């Protein structure tokens, strides 16, 4: 198949005004992969007012289920974002795919157990139609507290509240389970789908609800690329390759090195010419739609997708792979120590330091989770999914890691990555913001703030944190003394991608575009 620049792989590229290399943000979490803008230029002096000066909007670029949730990177006067670009085409076929099942109300209930699921449904069907408003809210809250443990409350309070509000109109959970089990099946036509629904014994009301939810289209996807001029937002080039709809789980952010863009799409890893968008090579991924981001180091592109492995940056040829390292959505971070180029990556059960050239495991400590480790000198902090560990800090060297402290806590989500800077560790994830002393783990401050799994960044002595489902960027003073809000901007960004700051500008991924604001006076 011949690949043309207008039809191969997806990023958004924004040309930035000529700036020194230090202004680049060329990979996930910035130049050092730790969320810090090094030698940051002075930013705004006055952060009050709630709005920043908007410089431009890109052309329409989908996100979430229709485009994935990559963050933006900046290098060499351009910015890039990976997109699994989904389109709906007219079709005779029908599919009750994952997005439709989720829209109908599905959430896996395995951890609740069959008895509790039965009790939820019996309670829902037994609710009086007159129980509404605050009375229903109070009833639901008391019911959840009485019947669910803490972890179940974190995971399922929203599901149960929504089902109690709908009452008898909510789709039965056993129906949703059947639809989820059949979501990969493609029916030849509408008649075949209706016949299958009849065979399931669903009520007429449920069948009609399902039929109305299934469109006469099929979802197709391309791993696509867009290039925009920073001054105007004008599109410079596009490139796209055949892909598959992998939904919002596709949150891999590209990296740029030596004039090349390396990206993980829905089904393949790609290398493109950063100037022209020309496809240089592509190789299949061992996992569809990964959420981890690649890192380029010492002529290798290191990838965490099902397992940790490396490709030759020039050819795409596999250099090494470690079946027992990696997995999950944590991204590998480049780190140099003892004259060696290493990558540090958290996987399913461990945190590993690996020689980027040979794949030799230099050291390994217990871990496990989707958070990317943050490194500052010989200090490393990483969030784990294990409540008994929570946030972990290590002093690391080329041949080993010494555990400094643990900060146990039980969170709903543990995907966001921390920041280590000037003797402090900052964590902003889910609904918590905490500052620790990096050497001993003592807590300097903490706050409960409606947040997300977006990772914060640090620039000009300030923390930039996405809050309120991406509606706002909160700016906090980052000196470890006390939590002080400097300002807060209304941005209406997507809730998962992390902000990017480069050359006095902040780039954010919105629901349907990239938006650039000025942070300079």
LINFEN-V576100 format. One record per backbone hydrogen bond with DSSP energy under -1.0 kcal/mol. CO is the residue of the C=O (numbers start at 1). NH is the residue of the N-H. Records with the same first field share a line. If there is no record, write none. Layout:
BEGIN
CO->NH  NH
END
This chain:
BEGIN
4->7
10->83
11->226
13->228
15->230
20->23
21->24
25->74
26->256
27->30
29->35
30->33
35->458
50->490
53->518
56->516
63->66
64->67  68
66->86
67->84
68->64
73->80
74->25
75->78
77->16
78->75
80->73
83->85  224
85->222
87->220
89->218
94->187
95->97
97->101
98->102
99->103
100->104
101->106
102->105
109->112
110->113
113->117
114->118
115->119
116->120
117->121
118->122
119->123
120->124
121->125
122->126
124->127
128->131
130->132
133->137
134->138
135->139
136->140
137->141
138->142
139->143
140->144
141->145
142->146
143->147
144->148
149->153
150->154
151->155
152->156
153->157
156->160
157->161
158->162
159->163
160->164
161->165
162->166
163->167
166->169
167->170
172->176
173->177
174->178
175->179
176->180
177->181
180->183
182->185
187->94
189->193
190->194
191->195
192->196
193->197
194->198
195->199
196->200
198->201
203->207
204->208
205->209
206->210
207->211
208->212
210->214
215->217
216->91
218->89
220->87
221->243
222->85
223->9  241
225->239
226->13
227->236
228->15
229->233
234->229
237->227
239->225
241->223
247->250
249->251
250->69
255->262
257->260
259->274
260->257
261->272
262->255
263->270
266->289
267->285
268->265
269->283
270->263
271->280  281
272->261
273->277
278->273
281->271
283->269
295->302
297->300
299->313
300->297
301->311
302->295
303->309
305->307
307->305
308->322
309->303
310->319  320
311->301
312->316
317->312
320->310
322->308  325
325->308
326->348
333->344
335->342
337->340
340->337
341->356
342->335
343->354
344->333
345->352
347->369
349->367
350->347
351->365
352->345
353->362  363
354->343
355->359
360->355
363->353
365->351
368->385
374->381
376->379
378->396
379->376
380->394
381->374
382->392
386->389  390
387->409
390->384
391->407
392->382
393->404  405
394->380
395->402
397->400
400->397
402->395
405->393
407->391
419->426
421->424
423->438
424->421
425->436
426->419
427->434
429->432
431->449
432->429
433->447
434->427
435->444  445
436->425
437->441
442->437
445->435
447->433
450->468
452->430
457->464
458->37
459->462
461->478
462->459
463->476
464->457
465->474
467->472
468->471
470->493
471->491  492
472->467
473->489
474->465
475->486  487
476->463
484->477
487->475
489->473
500->507
502->505
504->519
505->502
506->517
507->500
508->515
509->494
512->61
513->510
514->58
515->508
516->55  56
517->506
519->44
END
